Amino acid sequence: MKALNDSYDVVVVGAGPAGSMASYNASKNGAKTLLIEKSQEIGTPVRCAEAVPRLEDFGINPDPSFVKSYIRGGYLIAPNGKKIVVKGGKTDGYVVERKVFDKFLAIRSGQAGTQIAVKSRVTKIEKTDDGYNVFVNYLGDEYIVKSKIVIAADGVESNIAEYAGLKTKKNPKEICSCAEYEMTNVKLLNNEMMEFYFGDICPKGYIWLFPKGDTVNVGIGVIDSKKRAIDYLDEFLTHPLVEGRLDNAVPVEFKVGGDPVGGPIKKTVADNIMVVGDAAGHVSPLTGGGIGLSMDCGLMAGDVAAQSIRAENYSEEFLDLYEKKWKEKYYKLLMNDLKYKNILQKLSDDELNAIANSIPENLEEVDVGKLAIKIVAKAPSLLRHFKELL
């Protein structure tokens, strides 16, 4: 195995979609880049529902080696069973095999010139005059690697940016606890549609059924201390809302994880460092989805890192170009989703049913602001929840 070099232009910590996209763009644009991943196999363990947006928008061919299903839309299902159909827009995409997809992104980065160190852990980073010393345990050996720029893509439990003084620690009350079975023998409403269930069956969150080829991802995300996420999920498997469609379901894999739904961190850059992906809070507070957003922000971080290297300017002022880019594109969206999530978490089952009865059964897009007008017009008692949106 090739030993690590003494120095790199860019060191990316974490080989999830954000990290692999950042390292890919940095390498493609001429920066000498190292990508560090703590797991011995990139893509494991899987901790999400595996839905991604249209990969064509990233210049990626949706290869059947990792694409398991094409998704055309979804059903939003109220506690009383009423179904709202949403098609197109953000619901148009794929369900992938993350074990294969994440590795594909890392291979793509490696082909662009990135050196990749798996089963490696960054134990600390230490500021120098022109960058950072990155302390790495690589396959059992200790290295000190010099880097002009560090990109922290180390997930919800991020600590790399904390070493640099950036605040990435998440409020435990804003981390969604997730549990998921991958199951066979599930009867879906439609094999090209996702299903989302809301209400007391999944406090302050939702339950999902995502088609995945021969299997279905059946999962839950909750923010609740009364019971474990898996307890709520097990109860749902026999719930009347699924009408026995899971009676013969057989799990072939079980996944757990945490999803940061408290919105983006306040600051994602400092001298010689940038933060991206779950570590930066690049996750929709409303849906918990963040793969596409993290991939895009990763590309931005890699591009700015390469620009920084060419300009020989690694200051916060220069790297702030990255923060301006991602905020211009996503900050308002994330903050609106945070507002909508806070409203959703306050609604009772009766109020959720009233909302479902107040809006059309078929939607081309979910524009919460426009829907709020229709909801309040038909159910004025809900004004107290939606008045700030009107």
C-alpha positions as a Markdown table, in Angstrom:
| # | Residue | x | y | z |
|---|---|---|---|---|
| 1 | Met | 0.0 | 0.0 | 0.0 |
| 2 | Lys | 1.3 | 3.4 | -1.0 |
| 3 | Ala | 2.5 | 5.5 | 2.0 |
| 4 | Leu | 1.1 | 9.0 | 2.5 |
| 5 | Asn | 3.1 | 11.9 | 1.2 |
| 6 | Asp | 4.6 | 14.5 | 3.5 |
| 7 | Ser | 2.4 | 17.3 | 2.1 |
| 8 | Tyr | -0.7 | 17.9 | 0.0 |
| 9 | Asp | -2.5 | 21.0 | -1.3 |
| 10 | Val | -5.8 | 19.8 | 0.0 |
| 11 | Val | -6.8 | 17.1 | 2.6 |
| 12 | Val | -10.5 | 16.1 | 2.6 |
| 13 | Val | -11.7 | 14.2 | 5.7 |
| 14 | Gly | -14.6 | 11.9 | 5.0 |
| 15 | Ala | -15.4 | 10.0 | 1.8 |
| 16 | Gly | -19.1 | 10.4 | 1.8 |
| 17 | Pro | -20.8 | 12.1 | -1.2 |
| 18 | Ala | -19.7 | 15.5 | 0.0 |
| 19 | Gly | -16.1 | 14.6 | 0.5 |
| 20 | Ser | -15.7 | 12.6 | -2.7 |
| 21 | Met | -17.2 | 15.4 | -4.8 |
| 22 | Ala | -14.9 | 17.9 | -3.1 |
| 23 | Ser | -11.8 | 15.9 | -3.6 |
| 24 | Tyr | -12.9 | 15.1 | -7.2 |
| 25 | Asn | -13.2 | 18.8 | -8.1 |
| 26 | Ala | -10.1 | 19.8 | -6.3 |
| 27 | Ser | -8.0 | 17.1 | -8.1 |
| 28 | Lys | -9.7 | 17.8 | -11.5 |
| 29 | Asn | -8.6 | 21.4 | -11.2 |
| 30 | Gly | -5.0 | 20.7 | -10.4 |
| 31 | Ala | -4.8 | 20.5 | -6.6 |
| 32 | Lys | -2.7 | 17.7 | -5.0 |
| 33 | Thr | -5.4 | 16.0 | -2.9 |
| 34 | Leu | -5.7 | 13.4 | -0.2 |
| 35 | Leu | -9.1 | 11.9 | 0.7 |
| 36 | Ile | -9.2 | 10.2 | 4.2 |
| 37 | Glu | -11.9 | 7.7 | 5.2 |
| 38 | Lys | -12.2 | 6.0 | 8.6 |
| 39 | Ser | -14.1 | 3.0 | 7.4 |
| 40 | Gln | -12.2 | 0.1 | 5.7 |
| 41 | Glu | -14.8 | 0.2 | 2.9 |
| 42 | Ile | -16.2 | 3.4 | 1.5 |
| 43 | Gly | -20.0 | 3.5 | 1.6 |
| 44 | Thr | -20.3 | 1.5 | 4.8 |
| 45 | Pro | -22.1 | 1.5 | 7.1 |
| 46 | Val | -25.1 | 2.8 | 5.2 |
| 47 | Arg | -27.1 | 5.3 | 7.4 |
| 48 | Cys | -29.8 | 6.7 | 5.1 |
| 49 | Ala | -32.8 | 5.9 | 2.9 |
| 50 | Glu | -30.6 | 6.1 | -0.2 |
| 51 | Ala | -32.7 | 8.5 | -2.3 |
| 52 | Val | -30.8 | 10.9 | -4.6 |
| 53 | Pro | -31.9 | 13.6 | -7.0 |
| 54 | Arg | -31.4 | 13.4 | -10.8 |
| 55 | Leu | -27.7 | 12.4 | -11.2 |
| 56 | Glu | -27.7 | 13.7 | -14.7 |
| 57 | Asp | -27.7 | 17.2 | -13.2 |
| 58 | Phe | -24.2 | 16.4 | -11.8 |
| 59 | Gly | -22.9 | 15.0 | -15.1 |
| 60 | Ile | -23.2 | 11.4 | -13.7 |
| 61 | Asn | -24.6 | 8.6 | -15.7 |
| 62 | Pro | -27.2 | 6.7 | -13.6 |
| 63 | Asp | -25.5 | 3.4 | -14.0 |
| 64 | Pro | -27.5 | 0.2 | -13.2 |
| 65 | Ser | -24.6 | -1.0 | -11.0 |
| 66 | Phe | -25.8 | 1.4 | -8.3 |
| 67 | Val | -29.2 | 2.7 | -9.4 |
| 68 | Lys | -31.9 | 0.4 | -8.0 |
| 69 | Ser | -35.1 | 2.3 | -8.8 |
| 70 | Tyr | -36.2 | 5.3 | -10.8 |
| 71 | Ile | -38.5 | 7.5 | -8.7 |
| 72 | Arg | -41.3 | 9.5 | -10.3 |
| 73 | Gly | -42.9 | 11.0 | -7.2 |
| 74 | Gly | -44.3 | 10.2 | -3.8 |
| 75 | Tyr | -47.4 | 9.8 | -1.7 |
| 76 | Leu | -47.9 | 12.0 | 1.4 |
| 77 | Ile | -50.2 | 10.1 | 3.7 |
| 78 | Ala | -52.1 | 11.7 | 6.6 |
| 79 | Pro | -53.0 | 9.9 | 9.8 |
| 80 | Asn | -56.5 | 9.3 | 8.4 |
| 81 | Gly | -55.1 | 7.6 | 5.4 |
| 82 | Lys | -55.7 | 10.3 | 2.8 |
| 83 | Lys | -53.1 | 10.3 | 0.1 |
| 84 | Ile | -51.6 | 13.4 | -1.5 |
| 85 | Val | -49.8 | 12.6 | -4.8 |
| 86 | Val | -46.7 | 14.7 | -5.6 |
| 87 | Lys | -44.9 | 14.2 | -8.9 |
| 88 | Gly | -41.9 | 15.8 | -10.6 |
| 89 | Gly | -39.5 | 18.4 | -9.2 |
| 90 | Lys | -37.7 | 17.4 | -6.1 |
| 91 | Thr | -39.4 | 14.0 | -6.1 |
| 92 | Asp | -37.8 | 13.0 | -9.4 |
| 93 | Gly | -34.7 | 10.9 | -8.9 |
| 94 | Tyr | -33.3 | 7.6 | -7.9 |
| 95 | Val | -32.9 | 5.1 | -5.1 |
| 96 | Val | -29.3 | 3.9 | -5.1 |
| 97 | Glu | -27.2 | 1.2 | -3.4 |
| 98 | Arg | -25.1 | 3.5 | -1.3 |
| 99 | Lys | -22.4 | 0.9 | -0.7 |
| 100 | Val | -21.8 | 1.0 | -4.5 |
| 101 | Phe | -22.7 | 4.6 | -5.2 |
| 102 | Asp | -20.3 | 6.1 | -2.6 |
| 103 | Lys | -17.5 | 3.9 | -3.8 |
| 104 | Phe | -18.3 | 5.0 | -7.4 |
| 105 | Leu | -17.9 | 8.6 | -6.4 |
| 106 | Ala | -14.6 | 7.9 | -4.6 |
| 107 | Ile | -13.3 | 5.9 | -7.6 |
| 108 | Arg | -14.2 | 8.8 | -9.8 |
| 109 | Ser | -12.2 | 11.1 | -7.5 |
| 110 | Gly | -9.3 | 8.7 | -7.6 |
| 111 | Gln | -9.3 | 8.6 | -11.3 |
| 112 | Ala | -9.1 | 12.4 | -11.3 |
| 113 | Gly | -5.8 | 12.2 | -9.3 |
| 114 | Thr | -6.9 | 12.0 | -5.6 |
| 115 | Gln | -4.9 | 9.7 | -3.3 |
| 116 | Ile | -7.3 | 7.8 | -1.0 |
| 117 | Ala | -6.6 | 6.5 | 2.4 |
| 118 | Val | -9.2 | 4.1 | 3.8 |
| 119 | Lys | -9.3 | 2.7 | 7.3 |
| 120 | Ser | -7.6 | 5.9 | 8.4 |
| 121 | Arg | -8.5 | 8.3 | 11.2 |
| 122 | Val | -7.5 | 11.9 | 11.7 |
| 123 | Thr | -6.7 | 12.3 | 15.4 |
| 124 | Lys | -6.2 | 16.0 | 15.3 |
| 125 | Ile | -5.2 | 18.9 | 13.2 |
| 126 | Glu | -2.7 | 21.6 | 14.2 |
| 127 | Lys | -2.5 | 25.1 | 12.7 |
| 128 | Thr | 0.8 | 26.2 | 11.1 |
| 129 | Asp | 1.8 | 29.4 | 9.4 |
| 130 | Asp | 0.6 | 28.3 | 6.0 |
| 131 | Gly | -1.9 | 25.6 | 6.7 |
| 132 | Tyr | -2.4 | 22.6 | 9.0 |
| 133 | Asn | -0.5 | 19.6 | 10.2 |
| 134 | Val | -3.0 | 16.7 | 9.9 |
| 135 | Phe | -2.3 | 13.8 | 12.2 |
| 136 | Val | -3.4 | 10.6 | 10.6 |
| 137 | Asn | -3.5 | 7.0 | 11.7 |
| 138 | Tyr | -3.2 | 5.2 | 8.3 |
| 139 | Leu | -3.6 | 1.4 | 8.5 |
| 140 | Gly | -2.0 | 1.4 | 11.9 |
| 141 | Asp | 0.9 | 3.7 | 11.1 |
| 142 | Glu | 1.1 | 7.3 | 12.3 |
| 143 | Tyr | 1.7 | 10.2 | 9.8 |
| 144 | Ile | 1.9 | 13.9 | 10.1 |
| 145 | Val | 0.7 | 15.4 | 6.8 |
| 146 | Lys | 1.1 | 19.1 | 5.9 |
| 147 | Ser | -1.9 | 20.6 | 4.0 |
| 148 | Lys | -2.6 | 24.1 | 2.8 |
| 149 | Ile | -6.4 | 23.5 | 3.0 |
| 150 | Val | -8.5 | 21.0 | 5.0 |
| 151 | Ile | -12.0 | 20.2 | 4.0 |
| 152 | Ala | -14.1 | 18.8 | 6.8 |
| 153 | Ala | -16.6 | 16.4 | 5.4 |
| 154 | Asp | -16.7 | 14.1 | 8.5 |
| 155 | Gly | -20.5 | 13.8 | 9.0 |
| 156 | Val | -23.0 | 14.5 | 11.7 |
| 157 | Glu | -20.4 | 13.7 | 14.4 |
| 158 | Ser | -17.9 | 16.1 | 12.9 |
| 159 | Asn | -15.0 | 17.2 | 15.1 |
| 160 | Ile | -12.3 | 18.2 | 12.5 |
| 161 | Ala | -13.6 | 21.7 | 12.1 |
| 162 | Glu | -14.0 | 22.0 | 15.9 |
| 163 | Tyr | -10.2 | 21.6 | 16.1 |
| 164 | Ala | -10.0 | 24.8 | 14.0 |
| 165 | Gly | -12.4 | 26.7 | 16.2 |
| 166 | Leu | -15.5 | 26.4 | 14.0 |
| 167 | Lys | -18.7 | 25.3 | 15.8 |
| 168 | Thr | -20.1 | 22.1 | 14.2 |
| 169 | Lys | -21.5 | 20.2 | 17.2 |
| 170 | Lys | -25.2 | 19.7 | 16.7 |
| 171 | Asn | -27.9 | 20.2 | 19.3 |
| 172 | Pro | -29.0 | 16.6 | 20.3 |
| 173 | Lys | -32.6 | 17.8 | 20.2 |
| 174 | Glu | -32.1 | 18.7 | 16.5 |
| 175 | Ile | -30.7 | 15.3 | 15.5 |
| 176 | Cys | -33.3 | 12.9 | 14.1 |
| 177 | Ser | -32.9 | 9.3 | 15.2 |
| 178 | Cys | -33.3 | 7.0 | 12.2 |
| 179 | Ala | -33.9 | 3.3 | 11.9 |
| 180 | Glu | -34.5 | 1.4 | 8.7 |
| 181 | Tyr | -35.1 | -2.1 | 7.4 |
| 182 | Glu | -34.3 | -3.1 | 3.8 |
| 183 | Met | -37.1 | -5.6 | 3.2 |
| 184 | Thr | -38.4 | -8.0 | 0.5 |
| 185 | Asn | -42.0 | -9.1 | 0.0 |
| 186 | Val | -43.3 | -5.5 | 0.5 |
| 187 | Lys | -46.4 | -4.5 | -1.5 |
| 188 | Leu | -46.0 | -0.9 | -2.5 |
| 189 | Leu | -48.8 | 1.4 | -3.7 |
| 190 | Asn | -46.7 | 2.0 | -6.8 |
| 191 | Asn | -43.2 | 0.7 | -7.6 |
| 192 | Glu | -42.0 | 4.0 | -8.9 |
| 193 | Met | -43.4 | 6.1 | -6.0 |
| 194 | Met | -42.1 | 6.8 | -2.5 |
| 195 | Glu | -44.5 | 6.7 | 0.5 |
| 196 | Phe | -44.3 | 9.1 | 3.4 |
| 197 | Tyr | -46.4 | 8.7 | 6.6 |
| 198 | Phe | -46.9 | 11.4 | 9.3 |
| 199 | Gly | -48.5 | 11.8 | 12.7 |
| 200 | Asp | -48.3 | 10.3 | 16.2 |
| 201 | Ile | -47.0 | 7.0 | 14.7 |
| 202 | Cys | -43.7 | 8.9 | 14.2 |
| 203 | Pro | -43.4 | 11.9 | 16.6 |
| 204 | Lys | -41.8 | 15.0 | 15.0 |
| 205 | Gly | -40.7 | 13.0 | 12.0 |
| 206 | Tyr | -42.0 | 10.7 | 9.3 |
| 207 | Ile | -42.0 | 7.1 | 8.1 |
| 208 | Trp | -40.9 | 6.2 | 4.6 |
| 209 | Leu | -41.2 | 3.4 | 2.1 |
| 210 | Phe | -38.7 | 3.8 | -0.8 |
| 211 | Pro | -38.7 | 1.3 | -3.8 |
| 212 | Lys | -35.3 | -0.3 | -4.2 |
| 213 | Gly | -35.5 | -2.8 | -7.0 |
| 214 | Asp | -36.3 | -6.2 | -5.5 |
| 215 | Thr | -36.4 | -4.7 | -2.0 |
| 216 | Val | -37.9 | -1.7 | -0.2 |
| 217 | Asn | -36.3 | 0.6 | 2.3 |
| 218 | Val | -38.8 | 0.9 | 5.2 |
| 219 | Gly | -37.6 | 3.5 | 7.7 |
| 220 | Ile | -38.4 | 6.1 | 10.3 |
| 221 | Gly | -36.9 | 9.3 | 11.6 |
| 222 | Val | -38.1 | 10.7 | 14.9 |
| 223 | Ile | -37.2 | 13.3 | 17.5 |
| 224 | Asp | -38.6 | 11.7 | 20.6 |
| 225 | Ser | -37.3 | 10.3 | 23.9 |
| 226 | Lys | -40.2 | 8.1 | 24.9 |
| 227 | Lys | -39.3 | 5.2 | 22.7 |
| 228 | Arg | -36.5 | 4.1 | 20.4 |
| 229 | Ala | -36.9 | 4.8 | 16.6 |
| 230 | Ile | -36.9 | 1.0 | 16.0 |
| 231 | Asp | -39.8 | 0.5 | 18.5 |
| 232 | Tyr | -42.0 | 3.0 | 16.5 |
| 233 | Leu | -40.9 | 1.3 | 13.2 |
| 234 | Asp | -41.8 | -2.2 | 14.4 |
| 235 | Glu | -45.2 | -1.0 | 15.5 |
| 236 | Phe | -45.8 | 0.6 | 12.1 |
| 237 | Leu | -45.1 | -2.7 | 10.3 |
| 238 | Thr | -48.6 | -4.0 | 11.4 |
| 239 | His | -50.4 | -0.6 | 11.3 |
| 240 | Pro | -53.8 | -0.3 | 9.6 |
| 241 | Leu | -52.4 | 2.4 | 7.3 |
| 242 | Val | -50.3 | -0.1 | 5.4 |
| 243 | Glu | -53.3 | -2.5 | 5.2 |
| 244 | Gly | -51.3 | -5.7 | 5.7 |
| 245 | Arg | -48.9 | -4.8 | 2.9 |
| 246 | Leu | -45.9 | -5.6 | 5.1 |
| 247 | Asp | -47.3 | -8.8 | 6.7 |
| 248 | Asn | -45.0 | -11.0 | 4.7 |
| 249 | Ala | -42.1 | -8.6 | 4.6 |
| 250 | Val | -38.7 | -10.1 | 5.4 |
| 251 | Pro | -35.7 | -7.8 | 6.5 |
| 252 | Val | -32.4 | -8.4 | 4.7 |
| 253 | Glu | -30.6 | -5.5 | 6.3 |
| 254 | Phe | -31.0 | -3.1 | 9.3 |
| 255 | Lys | -29.5 | 0.4 | 9.4 |
| 256 | Val | -29.4 | 3.1 | 12.0 |
| 257 | Gly | -28.1 | 6.6 | 12.1 |
| 258 | Gly | -28.5 | 10.2 | 13.1 |
| 259 | Asp | -29.7 | 13.0 | 10.8 |
| 260 | Pro | -28.9 | 16.7 | 11.6 |
| 261 | Val | -32.1 | 18.6 | 11.0 |
| 262 | Gly | -31.4 | 21.9 | 12.9 |
| 263 | Gly | -30.3 | 23.8 | 9.8 |
| 264 | Pro | -26.8 | 24.9 | 8.6 |
| 265 | Ile | -24.0 | 25.8 | 11.0 |
| 266 | Lys | -23.3 | 29.6 | 11.3 |
| 267 | Lys | -19.8 | 29.5 | 9.8 |
| 268 | Thr | -18.3 | 27.1 | 7.3 |
| 269 | Val | -14.9 | 28.7 | 6.6 |
| 270 | Ala | -11.9 | 29.9 | 8.4 |
| 271 | Asp | -8.2 | 30.3 | 7.4 |
| 272 | Asn | -7.2 | 27.2 | 5.5 |
| 273 | Ile | -10.4 | 25.2 | 6.2 |
| 274 | Met | -13.9 | 24.6 | 4.9 |
| 275 | Val | -16.8 | 22.5 | 6.1 |
| 276 | Val | -19.2 | 20.6 | 3.9 |
| 277 | Gly | -22.0 | 18.0 | 4.0 |
| 278 | Asp | -23.7 | 16.8 | 7.2 |
| 279 | Ala | -20.8 | 18.4 | 9.1 |
| 280 | Ala | -22.0 | 21.8 | 7.8 |
| 281 | Gly | -25.7 | 21.0 | 8.2 |
| 282 | His | -26.2 | 20.7 | 4.5 |
| 283 | Val | -29.4 | 18.7 | 5.1 |
| 284 | Ser | -33.0 | 19.7 | 4.6 |
| 285 | Pro | -34.5 | 20.2 | 8.1 |
| 286 | Leu | -37.9 | 19.3 | 6.7 |
| 287 | Thr | -37.1 | 16.1 | 4.8 |
| 288 | Gly | -33.8 | 15.1 | 6.3 |
| 289 | Gly | -32.5 | 14.6 | 2.8 |
| 290 | Gly | -29.1 | 15.9 | 2.0 |
| 291 | Ile | -27.2 | 13.8 | -0.6 |
| 292 | Gly | -27.8 | 16.0 | -3.6 |
| 293 | Leu | -27.2 | 19.2 | -1.6 |
| 294 | Ser | -24.0 | 17.8 | -0.1 |
| 295 | Met | -22.7 | 16.7 | -3.5 |
| 296 | Asp | -23.3 | 20.1 | -4.9 |
| 297 | Cys | -21.7 | 21.9 | -2.0 |
| 298 | Gly | -18.8 | 19.5 | -2.2 |
| 299 | Leu | -18.2 | 20.5 | -5.8 |
| 300 | Met | -18.2 | 24.1 | -4.7 |
| 301 | Ala | -15.7 | 23.5 | -1.9 |
| 302 | Gly | -13.4 | 21.5 | -4.2 |
| 303 | Asp | -13.5 | 24.2 | -6.9 |
| 304 | Val | -12.8 | 27.0 | -4.4 |
| 305 | Ala | -10.0 | 24.9 | -2.9 |
| 306 | Ala | -8.3 | 24.6 | -6.3 |
| 307 | Gln | -8.7 | 28.3 | -6.9 |
| 308 | Ser | -7.1 | 29.0 | -3.6 |
| 309 | Ile | -4.1 | 26.8 | -4.4 |
| 310 | Arg | -3.6 | 28.5 | -7.7 |
| 311 | Ala | -3.9 | 32.0 | -6.1 |
| 312 | Glu | -1.6 | 30.9 | -3.2 |
| 313 | Asn | -4.2 | 32.5 | -0.9 |
| 314 | Tyr | -5.7 | 30.2 | 1.8 |
| 315 | Ser | -7.2 | 33.0 | 3.9 |
| 316 | Glu | -10.7 | 33.0 | 5.3 |
| 317 | Glu | -11.4 | 36.0 | 3.1 |
| 318 | Phe | -10.6 | 34.0 | 0.0 |
| 319 | Leu | -12.3 | 30.8 | 1.1 |
| 320 | Asp | -15.4 | 32.8 | 1.9 |
| 321 | Leu | -16.2 | 32.5 | -1.8 |
| 322 | Tyr | -17.3 | 29.0 | -1.0 |
| 323 | Glu | -19.6 | 30.1 | 1.8 |
| 324 | Lys | -21.1 | 32.8 | -0.4 |
| 325 | Lys | -21.7 | 30.3 | -3.2 |
| 326 | Trp | -23.5 | 27.7 | -1.2 |
| 327 | Lys | -25.5 | 30.2 | 0.8 |
| 328 | Glu | -26.6 | 32.1 | -2.3 |
| 329 | Lys | -28.0 | 28.8 | -3.7 |
| 330 | Tyr | -29.3 | 27.0 | -0.6 |
| 331 | Tyr | -29.4 | 29.1 | 2.6 |
| 332 | Lys | -32.9 | 30.5 | 2.1 |
| 333 | Leu | -34.2 | 27.1 | 1.1 |
| 334 | Leu | -32.7 | 25.5 | 4.3 |
| 335 | Met | -34.0 | 28.2 | 6.6 |
| 336 | Asn | -37.5 | 28.0 | 5.1 |
| 337 | Asp | -37.4 | 24.2 | 5.5 |
| 338 | Leu | -36.4 | 24.7 | 9.1 |
| 339 | Lys | -39.4 | 27.0 | 9.6 |
| 340 | Tyr | -41.7 | 24.4 | 8.0 |
| 341 | Lys | -40.3 | 21.6 | 10.1 |
| 342 | Asn | -40.9 | 23.6 | 13.3 |
| 343 | Ile | -44.6 | 24.0 | 12.2 |
| 344 | Leu | -45.0 | 20.4 | 11.2 |
| 345 | Gln | -43.7 | 19.2 | 14.6 |
| 346 | Lys | -46.4 | 21.1 | 16.4 |
| 347 | Leu | -49.4 | 19.6 | 14.5 |
| 348 | Ser | -51.7 | 17.0 | 16.0 |
| 349 | Asp | -53.1 | 14.1 | 14.0 |
| 350 | Asp | -56.4 | 16.0 | 13.7 |
| 351 | Glu | -54.6 | 19.0 | 12.3 |
| 352 | Leu | -52.6 | 16.9 | 9.9 |
| 353 | Asn | -55.9 | 15.4 | 8.7 |
| 354 | Ala | -57.4 | 18.9 | 8.3 |
| 355 | Ile | -54.5 | 19.9 | 6.2 |
| 356 | Ala | -54.7 | 16.9 | 4.0 |
| 357 | Asn | -58.4 | 17.6 | 3.5 |
| 358 | Ser | -57.7 | 21.2 | 2.6 |
| 359 | Ile | -55.3 | 20.8 | -0.3 |
| 360 | Pro | -55.5 | 19.1 | -3.8 |
| 361 | Glu | -55.0 | 15.4 | -4.0 |
| 362 | Asn | -52.4 | 15.9 | -6.8 |
| 363 | Leu | -49.6 | 18.4 | -6.6 |
| 364 | Glu | -46.9 | 19.2 | -9.2 |
| 365 | Glu | -44.8 | 20.8 | -6.4 |
| 366 | Val | -44.9 | 21.3 | -2.7 |
| 367 | Asp | -44.9 | 25.1 | -2.2 |
| 368 | Val | -45.7 | 25.4 | 1.5 |
| 369 | Gly | -46.3 | 29.2 | 1.3 |
| 370 | Lys | -48.9 | 28.8 | -1.4 |
| 371 | Leu | -50.5 | 25.8 | 0.3 |
| 372 | Ala | -50.7 | 27.7 | 3.6 |
| 373 | Ile | -53.2 | 30.1 | 1.9 |
| 374 | Lys | -55.5 | 27.2 | 0.8 |
| 375 | Ile | -55.1 | 25.4 | 4.2 |
| 376 | Val | -56.1 | 28.5 | 6.3 |
| 377 | Ala | -59.0 | 29.3 | 3.9 |
| 378 | Lys | -60.5 | 25.8 | 4.5 |
| 379 | Ala | -59.4 | 25.3 | 8.1 |
| 380 | Pro | -59.1 | 28.8 | 9.8 |
| 381 | Ser | -58.2 | 27.1 | 13.1 |
| 382 | Leu | -54.8 | 26.4 | 11.6 |
| 383 | Leu | -54.0 | 30.1 | 11.2 |
| 384 | Arg | -52.0 | 30.1 | 14.5 |
| 385 | His | -49.5 | 27.7 | 12.9 |
| 386 | Phe | -49.3 | 29.2 | 9.4 |
| 387 | Lys | -49.7 | 33.0 | 10.0 |
| 388 | Glu | -46.0 | 33.7 | 9.7 |
| 389 | Leu | -46.1 | 32.2 | 6.2 |
| 390 | Leu | -49.0 | 34.3 | 5.0 |
